[in-house]
Amino acid sequence: MANVIVRIPTPLRSYTGGAEQVSVPGGTVGEVLQALNEIHAGIGERLLEANGQLRNFVNLFVNSHNVRTLDGLNTPVADGDILAIVPAVAGGKLL
């Protein structure tokens, strides 16, 4: 299982104790998000719908590639990859 660096946007840093980035294990983007929520409770519901799908106003990038253009939450990740959480500029609410 890979260790992925997750970059946390300012509105979600209260869930990570103020950390700008955290290291999280996982083999896919979905696994990383699940582990992120286990480590930092509550952050997952800000990113995912109740059905487990990515919220419309949240963008995820693996090494600058939008996961929506890859394999979504099933996008594989490798050791040292960077997963950036980027809230949409207009619309939606993370808090």
C-alpha positions in Angstrom: 0.0 0.0 0.0 1.3 3.4 -1.0 1.8 6.4 1.3 0.2 9.4 -0.4 0.6 13.1 0.6 -2.8 14.7 0.8 -2.9 18.5 0.5 -5.7 20.0 2.6 -7.4 23.2 1.6 -7.7 25.9 4.3 -11.5 25.3 5.0 -10.8 21.7 5.9 -7.7 22.2 8.0 -9.7 22.2 11.2 -10.2 18.5 10.7 -6.4 17.9 10.4 -5.4 20.0 13.4 -4.3 22.8 11.1 -2.0 20.6 9.0 -1.6 21.7 5.3 -0.8 18.2 4.3 -1.0 14.7 5.7 0.5 11.4 4.7 -2.2 8.7 4.2 -2.0 5.1 3.1 -4.0 3.7 0.2 -3.9 2.0 -3.2 -6.6 4.1 -4.9 -7.9 7.6 -4.4 -11.0 6.2 -2.7 -8.9 4.2 -0.3 -6.9 7.3 0.5 -10.0 9.3 1.3 -11.4 6.5 3.4 -8.1 6.3 5.4 -8.1 10.1 5.6 -11.5 10.1 7.2 -10.5 7.3 9.7 -7.5 9.4 10.7 -9.2 12.8 10.7 -12.9 12.0 11.5 -15.5 14.1 9.7 -13.5 15.2 6.7 -14.9 12.5 4.5 -18.5 13.7 4.7 -17.2 17.1 3.4 -15.7 15.4 0.3 -18.1 12.5 -0.5 -21.9 12.2 -0.8 -23.7 9.7 1.4 -23.6 7.2 -1.5 -19.8 7.4 -1.6 -19.5 9.5 -4.7 -17.3 12.6 -4.9 -19.3 15.8 -4.2 -19.7 17.9 -7.3 -18.0 20.9 -5.8 -14.8 19.0 -4.8 -12.0 18.4 -7.3 -9.2 15.9 -6.6 -5.9 16.0 -8.4 -3.3 13.2 -8.4 0.0 14.8 -9.4 -1.9 17.6 -11.2 -4.3 15.2 -13.0 -8.0 15.6 -12.3 -9.3 12.2 -11.1 -12.6 12.9 -12.9 -10.7 12.5 -16.2 -8.9 9.4 -14.9 -10.7 6.6 -13.1 -12.4 8.7 -10.4 -12.2 7.2 -6.9 -10.7 4.0 -8.4 -7.7 5.9 -9.7 -4.6 4.1 -8.5 -2.0 5.9 -6.5 1.7 5.2 -5.9 4.0 5.8 -3.0 4.9 9.5 -2.9 2.0 10.7 -5.1 0.3 14.0 -4.1 -3.5 14.1 -3.8 -4.7 17.7 -3.8 -8.2 18.5 -2.6 -9.4 21.6 -4.4 -12.8 23.1 -3.6 -14.6 24.6 -6.6 -14.3 28.4 -6.8 -18.0 29.0 -7.2 -20.8 27.0 -5.7 -20.9 24.3 -3.1 -19.9 24.5 0.5 -17.2 22.6 2.3 -18.1 23.6 5.9 
